[in-house]
Amino acid sequence: MIPDTKSGLPEMACVSAMQKAIRRSLEREAMVFAVELMHTSRGFHSMVCNRLEVICHEDLDTVAAPWVVPFVATALARSRERYSSKIGEARLMVGNCTRIMCRAPKSRAGCHFAAAIGLRSMLEDFAPTIPDWANDQHTLQGRKMGRGLDHFRKEGAKLIPPPKGE
């Protein structure tokens, strides 16, 4: 059984509150729960870091703000390194992650997209069909079909939408 936090709060309720606060752009509330967990133990600090990385992909619009994911990943890696020796620095990095995530545009589209495709594969045993345009000189089927550089240039290298400019 996982122990409660230093203040006697259930750890998963704190994680849930942190995530819901980020979804609602409530910086202070999100950080209060992150700190409650971080100040309890190194294991709970790891839980905070892991959850923040998932939240980036689950609740943020990574298409509109793609810079958030590498910022958070880098900051949390540094926070993990510093936790044992300088908890204040570890907390600073989690704080900056929390702030940027609360201020980032939100979207559940990535989560829904991954779940829909993943569940179809798992529950319906769905297997995709290789489209004809994927069979070019780089695949066994394409070579069997005699497809070479001309086919690759026409179909395999096609960009949609086409690039603007040369």
N, C-alpha and C positions, 0 to 999 in steps of 0.2 A: 504494500500500500504506500502511496506517495504521501509524504508528510505535508502538513499545512505550512503556510508561510510563517515568517517570524512574528506576525501579528495574529496568527491563528486563522487566517483566511484560507479557503480551499484553493489550491494552486490552479486548477483548471478554470475556476470561476474568475481568477485574476487574469489568466491568459485570455479568456473570452472577453472580459471587460476591456482589456487592452486593445484587442482587435476591433471590437464594436466601437470603441472611442476613436480609433484611427479611421474607421469607415465614416464616422460622423464628423471628422476633422476637429476633434476635441484633443488638442495637444497636451494640455496639462493633465487631463484625466488619463490619457494613454500612458504618459510618463509616470504618473503616480503608481499605476499598476505594474509597469515595467520595473520600477525601483523596488517596490514591495517584493517582487520575485528575486531581483538581482541581489538585494541585501540579505536574502534568506540563505542562499547557497550558490556555489559554482554551478551545480546541476540546473538550478532554476534560471541562472543567467544563460546557460546554454539553451534552455527551453525558450527564453525570450528571443535570443538571437535566431534560433531556428524558425520560430513563429513569424518574426518580422520578415525573414526571407520569403516565407510562403505568402504572407500578406501582400508583398510586392506583386506577386503574380495573380493572386486571388482577387484582390480588391482594387488595384490601381490600374489606370488606363496606360499600359506600357507602350501603346502605340502613340499616344499623345505626349507622353513624358518618358521616353526610353532611357534617359540618363539616370533615373531614380534607381533602377535595378543595379547597375554597377557601383553606384555610390553606396547603396545600402550593403551590398556584398563586401565591398572593401572596408567600410567602416566597421561592420560587424566582425570581420576577420581580425582587425586591429583590436577591437574590444575584447575578443576572446584571448588574444595574446596578453593583454594588460590586466585582465581581471585579478589574477593572483597578487600582483605586485602593486598595482595602482588602480584601485576600484573607482576612484574619481575619474580617471581618464576613460576607463571602460564605460562608466555611466555617461560621460560626455558624448561618446560616440553613439551610444544607444539613443541619447537625447536628440542628437542631430538627425539620426535616422527617423525617429518618431516625428520630429518637426517636418522634415521634407515629405514624409509619407502622408501626414495629415493635410499638408498643403497641396499635394499632388492631385490631379484630376482622378476621379474614381470611375471604375467600371468593373462589372462582373463578367464582361464578355469573354475574356480569356478563360476564366474558370468554367463558364457554361460551355464554351467551345470544346475545351479539353474533356470535360465530363461527357458531353454528348457523343463525341467521336469514340472516346475510350469505352463508355458503357455499351455502345453498339457493338464494338469489337468483342467485349467480354460476354455480354448477355445474349447477343444474337449470333455469336460466333462468326461475325462478319469478316470477310477477307476481300480486300480491294482487287479490282481488275486493272492490270497494267494497260494504260492507254496506248494506242498506236503511236502517238507522237513521242513516247518515251523509248521506243525501240529504234535505236540508231546504231551507229558503228561502235558504241561503247557497250552494247549488250549482246549477249549470245544470239538472242532472237533477231536483233537488227542485222547482225552479220550474216545470219542464215538467210535473211531477206535481201541480202546484197546491198544494204544501205551503207553509203560511204559519206565522204565529206560534203558532197552536194546536198544530200538529205539533211545532214546535221546543220549545215548553214541555213537551210530553208525552214526546217521544223525544230530541230533539237536546240538551236541557239536562239529561238524566237523569244522576244521579250514582250510581255503584255502588262501594262500598256507600253507602247514603244517609247524609247528614250527621247527626251527633248534635246535636240541638237545632235551633233555627230558622235 
